[in-house]
Amino acid sequence: MHALKSKLLQNWKSGITVSIVSIPLALALAITSGATPTQGIITAFWAGLLGAIFGGSNFNIIGPTGALAGILITYALAHGSEVLPAVAVLSGLLILIAYIFNLDKYIVFIPRSVVHGFTLGVAFNIALGQLDNIFGITGLQKTDSLVKNILITLQHISQTDWLIVGIFLISTLFILFWNKKFPKIPGAAIVAFLSISAMMVLPALGYTPSILTIGDKYPSLHATLFENPLLQLQWNIFLVKDIWVLAIAVAVISILETLLSGQIADTMTGTKFNRKKEVLGLSIANLGSGLMGGIPATAALARTALNIKSGANHKASGAINAIFVGAIALFLVSFFKLLPMVIVASILVVVAIGMVERKHFIHLVENERIAFVLSLIVAFVVVVEDPMMGILAGTVIALLIFVNKLSYGQTEVLIWKNGKMTEALLKNDFLKKAVIDSDIIVYKITGALTYINMPAHLEAAQKIKNNNYIILSLRHSFYADIDGIDYLGEIIEVLKKKNNKKILIAGINKEIEKLIHKEAFYKKKLVEGKIYKRTSEAIKEIIPKY
């Protein structure tokens, strides 16, 4: 009990600091997710509280995020915001399954370039989705397509309210400047407070500004931490394919973002979080959020970073943040109804700008341009088509690129002459040699023996001819499938036909050796004598003969 009290005393300042910025962000991100502001508050409270209690990170702040907003908005526009709690519950169950069966280790196989491309695309979605609020255009009928919505807005650009545009530019620049100069005090909270105060004071001075507020757009916004639209849904909605596809995408992105946020927090603090427990906490957070009427949630990197910079050293900070979010929302909900939608747009555009990871893209341009192009392709698909399609397309392309690189079968070839090694070449350099003067060749096959890379080794075998000995070294081969072993047999047969007198195998592990013993090429004595444990043993046995 004393330890808990100590942690609370050490973390109350950071918790309150994060809660101040969590409120406007919860409202804004819920709106851009297609949810109601009330659902945003419910999510920030329950997901934040449960994530802090049951999670494995001392610093992650769980709540509504931009990464999920890009996925949820399309579905919410098509089916209504009341469906989003069901998505939260389903994604929570899927995350729980991932926790039980350790499936999160497979999710992290999605390349960083795909994740960053997805994040870039979602950033564009968030920013471009605020064009109506930026230009002060109201009353436009929206579709579930971002591109169509942009075109609809541009068709009504003549209705632009330049006062609103000016407020947007000033508030956005102020937030960016403030966050750079005073990172411990979030600019979004300052702008939200000032704008709400202005909306209260100006009418008292005889001037009523014609600015759309959250209360105007969402008159149902009220003080509550629980509402249950799940009871109003038909049970057969859970049989609809689309909601399961969405839930799977939400679960994958939630786990990725949460683990990434935890890793970055560890880098900032020099600590190590419990990955498995954090996945469990994320599952419970989404289940709790959905059951209470909220929307899907994940770790928010910006709020997590603010939590750390504000002095947090324990998950008590996240719990305090959630409790204060709830308290502020309950007692000051009428205050937040006065928050102008143009300020919501400003906050969201700053969030979108913060999602663009410039250092990562610069690093890719300088070191791996193919990965950079892949990121741009994913971002393009996310914006034009669908966030889920962006992730899927990017992952498939990344897998094809990886398989293509594996198919090169790059390895090392050692050339011996008269009992001495004369050259050590990479396979591609070996293939370029016009004349190979050798009587012993050590050909190393590294990695895996599979249908992907063994055809390249079969091609190289055509070049090896007229040697006394060929040693096939599998010392650095860790895995083989039946196709790979069949190819190995073909390689040995080719080497025999090329007038190489004796073929030796060295350095294989027990699993590969079992497969080799079953294969006909071994039974046919295509391999000479025993299989050597090490290449050096085979060399020692051969050298005295020279």
Secondary structure by P-SEA (a helix, b strand, c coil): caaaaaaaaacaaaaaaaaaaaaaaaaaaaaaacccaaaaaaaaaaaaaaaaaccccccccccccaaaaaaaaaaaaaccccaaaaaaaaaaaaaaaaaaaccccccccccaaaaaaaaaaaaaaaaaaacccccccccccccccaaaaaaaaaaacccccaaaaaaaaaaaaaaaaaaaacccccaaaaaaaaaaaaaaccccccccccccccccccccccccccccccccccccccccaaaaaaaaaaaaaaaaaaaaaaaaaaaaccccccaaaaaaaaaaaaaaaaaaccccccccaaaaaaaaaaccccaaaaaaaaaaaaaaaaccccccccccaaaaaaaaaaaaaaacaaaaaaaaaaccaaaaaaaaaaaaaaacccaaaaaaaaaaaaaaaaaaaaacbbbbbbbbccccccccccaaaaaacccccccccccccccccccccaaaaaaaaaacccccbbbbcccccccccaaaaaaaaaaaaaaaaacccbbbbccccaaaaaaaaaccccccccccccccccaaaaaaaccccc
